[in-house]
Amino acid sequence: MVYSATADMGRRLNELRPGELPKSPSPWIEEFKWGSTTPSVRIQLLDTMGYQAIPVSLEKAFGQK
């Protein structure tokens, strides 16, 4: 799996057109199977600036010892 994310912070204040309001950040998270160019999962987080991804091994977490 390959993980990708974009910040999508919107336009800078000096780039806004007259009367245009700044938008809230809405980053995208995508997961790809290795070698694929099409995302297996694509999630957009709305109105948020931060998130944290933590890689987890289900085998290590739940596997038999």
Secondary structure, DSSP 8 states (H G I E B T S, - for coil): -EEEEE------GGG--TT--------EEEEE-TT-SS-SEEEE--S-S--------HHHHHS--
